[in-house]
Structure formats: structure tokens, C-alpha cells
Amino acid sequence: MKRKDFLKITAIGGFGLSIFPQLSFNALQEETFTRNQLIGKGNPDIVGDSYTSKMHKEAKAAFSKMKEAALKENLKIEVVSAYRSFERQKEIFEGKYNRFTKQGLTPQAAILKIIEYSTIPGTSRHHWGTDIDIIDANPPRPKSVLLAENFHGKGPFCKLKEWLNENASGFGFYEVYTDNANRKGFKYEPWHFSYAPVSKPMLKAYKELDIKTILLDEKVKGSTYFTDEFIAAYRKENVLDINPLLIS
């Protein structure tokens, strides 16, 4: 297997165990990830049977414990999005690309509008099965659930957000796109959490990929407008400008 298709990383066992006592023995071993695993085109560690239940097996086990703990506080965590395949992300991205360009936006402007919240296929953290979008299922459901205002003030999910701020890290989950005025890339997402013991080594491996070549090979619509400058900025701001606790 060629180097670009097979990337090797090593988890730091002692450090991980001190911060995440629930980390399994397997996660402390030397991990390997294929190109396809990293871009959402197949992962044997994904378990579950729906888009809201599919997760990396270790993330799913940790989430079950977190959900159980939250329930004791009358908070019913509901996953609205978990693992997302390359093809599904491609459908989302290209659907928006077609809509925005038909509305009169240039391809470049359409791409910039899409990446305010949506990732380019092959670059989504949801491809790893480690990231989840979550809400509280108890309050009345607003028309649009994934809005920052729902998680603050008098929003229906503010109690869940307060609980997550205090407790999520104890289960290995961290908010990805934080409310930091100095952060660039994707906008603030108080609903998006990542299971660090697995997502950190996957990100480390992902950084070795040639994103532009992958997107051209996979014939993603609009990829001909992904210049070297655009890819460099997207990588720096959208892929890597995240919660520092999720970066090795």
C-alpha cells in the first residue's frame, strides 16, 4: 500500500489515560488509518444502523455513558447527526453548490457561502465517526434545531449546554467550533462535540493527506476552483482552527 493511502500514527498512552480514564486498551495501542477511513469511504470501526446512531465504536461507548449521566439530570441527549459518509457529504455540498450557482452566485462565491457551516466532502470530521451534533430531546423542538441561539439564554437547549460545559470532557467529548472571536473557519457550533481520544490521532493522520488531489480525484463539483491558495486557507482555518484541546 502506498504511503498516501496508509498513514501510521502512535497514541500517547500515559497522557491519554491520565486525561481519559475511560479510554480503552485498544485506543492506547499504535493506530493505523487508511486514506478511505479518513475521507469517509469505509471504516470497520463504525457501528450503528442509522445516520444518528452510526459512530466509531469507542466514541459510541463513551457517548452512551455520557447520555446515561445526563439522563440522571433530566437531560435527554439526542443525536441529530453522527457518522456521515463521503457520498452523503458530497450530496449535501453539491446540492448547495447547485442551488447557490442557480441563484446567480459565481462558483467561488457559492463555495465560500457553503463553507460557512458545511464542509467539503472528504474534509468532514463526521467522516471519522467521532463527532456528533446533539440537542436535548425534552424541550419542545424548535423549527431549526441547530442554531446557536437555542443553546444560550432562554433557548430550549441552554440547560444541556451548561451541563456539557461542565461534564462532557469527563467522557472525552469537546466542543469543536468554539465561540472564540479570534477563531476563523466554520462558525460557532455549540451542538458539535468530538470524542478526543480517537479524533485527535485521526486528525494527526489526516493532516498528512493531499486534500486537493483527493478532491480532484473524487470529482467533487466545484473542485476545479479549489486553488492551492484556497486549499491552504481552508486547511488552516476550517480544518485546523478548532478547539486546541482537539489538536495533538
N, C-alpha and C positions, 0 to 999 in steps of 0.2 A: 504494500500500500504506500502511495506517495505521501511525502511529508505534509502537503497541503490538505490531504484527506484524513490524516491521522495525527492528532495532537496530544501530547502527553504532558500532564501536569501532576504535581505532588501536593497533597493536602498536608498542612502542618498540624500534626496530630495533637501535640500537647496544648498548643494555643487554642485550637478548636474545641478541645474537650473542656478547657477551663472556662470558656465562654458559653458553650452549648453542651451542657451535661447530657442532653438527650441525644446527642449525635451518635449514630450507630457505629459499630466497629468497622463496617464496610466503608463508611464515608471517610474514615481515617486512613484508609489504605491508598496506595497510588492509584489515581483515577486516570482513565483514558476516555477521550471523546472523539467521535468521528465528525467529519465535516457535516454529514447529514443530520446527526444529532443536534449540532449547534445551530443549524438553519431550519429546523423543524420538519425534516423529511424522514423521520423514523427514529424512535428511541425505545429500546427494550425495557427501559426503566419506568416508562409511563404506564400508569394503571388507572382504571376507571372506564366508564362506558358512555359518558356524555361530555359536552363541552364545559359543563360546570363541575364535573367530578374527575375529569382526567387530570392527573398530576404526576410528578415524579414520585415514586413510591415513598421516599424518605420525607418529602415535603408533605405528602398526604398523611403520613403517620403523625407528623408534628402538628399539622393543621387540625386533625381530629382531636388531639389533646387540647389545643387552644380553643377549639369550638366548645368542647365539654366544659372547660373552665369558665368561658364566657357565659354559658347557659346557666351556671350557678348564680350569676349576677343578673339573670333575666335578660340576657342579650343573646339573640339567636342569629349567629353569623351565617349569612347566606352568600355563597359564591355565585357571582353573575358571569364570571369568565375565568377560566383556568388555562389549561394547555390549549394552544392554538397552532395548528399545522401550518406549514409553508403555504399550501394551497389555499387554506381558509384566509390567511393574511393577504394573500395575493388577490383573492376575490374582493376583500374589503378595500384594499388600496386601489385596485384598478376600477372598482365601482365608483369610488370618489373621484379618481382621475378623469374618468369618462364624464361624470356629471359636471365637474368644475370646468373642464375644457368646453363642454357643450354650452355652458353658461357664458362663455366668452373669455375665460382666463387663458393666458398663454400656458403651455406645458410647464414652464419653470414656475410660474405663479401658482399653478394648481398644485404642484409638488410641495411648495413651501406652505400652502394652506393645509394640505393633508397632514404634514408632519408637525403641526401644532399639537395634535393629540395622537395621531395614528402612525404606526411605524411602517417602514418599507419592508415588504416580505423578505425574510432571510435575516432580518435585524431585530426582530421582536424578542424580548425576554420571555414572552409567553411560549415561545418555541421550546423552552427548556423544561417546562412543566413545574417550574419553581415559583412562578409568580401568579398571584391571584388578585382579582378585583372583588371586593367584598362590601356588603351592606348589612344592616340589621333588618331581619325579616319581620320583626314585631310591629313597628310603627306602620301607619298607612303608607302605601308605596306612592311616592310622587311620580308624575308623568315621566320625568327624566331622572333616573336614579344617580347616575354618575356625574353629579355637579358638585363642585367644592362647597357651595352654599348649604348643601344638605348635611354636611359633616361639621358645621360650626354654628355658633349662636343658638338659635331655636330650631335648627334643622332636624329632621327626623332621625338622623344617624349620629348626632353630636355625642350622645352618651357612649355609643360604640367607639367613636374616635377617641374619646377621653380614656376609655378602658384600654384601647390598643396602644395609646401613647405610654401607658404605664406598664402594660403586660406583654405586648407582642414580642419584644426582644427576648423575653424569658423562654419563648418557644422557638426562637431562631428567626423570627419574621421582622423585617424592617421596611418602612415606607421607602419607596424608590425615588419618586419625583417630589422632593420636599418643597415646602413653602419658603424658599430662600430667594430673596430678591436678586442675589448675585448669581444664581444658577441659570444656565441657559438651556437650550434644547426644549424638551417637552414641558408643557405647562404643569402646574401643580396638580397632583392626583392623590388626594387623601384616602382613596379607596384601594390603591395599588400597593400590595405588600409582596416581598420576596423572601424566600427561605434561604438565608445566607449560607449555611453550611454546604449547600450544593450550588447555588447560583454564583458564589464567589469564584470557585475553581472553574466553573463553566465560562464565566466572563473572561477569566485569565486566558483560557484556551481560545475563546472567541476572538480576542484581540490579535491573534496570530493569523486570522483569515484575511484573504484578499477580497474585501467586500465588493468592490467594483467588478471584478472578474466574475464573481458568483452571480451578481445581478444581471450581467450581460449574458452569461451562460444560460441562466434560467429564463431569459427573455421577458423580464418584468416590463410591463408597459410604462413608457416614460424613461426607461433606464438609459436611453441614448443621450438624455440630458443630464445624466449624473457625471458631471465633470470631475476631474481629480480634485479641484478646489472644493466642489460641493461635498464629495465623499469625505474629504479631510475634515471639513467643518461639521458634517453630520456625525462622524465618528467621535470627534472631540466633544461636541455639545449634546447630541441626542443619545449616544451610546454610553459615553463616559462621564458626563456631567450629572451625576446622580448622588444619592446619599453616600458619603465617603465610607460609611460603615459596610457598604456592599462592594468595596473595591479592595482587592488583596494588596 
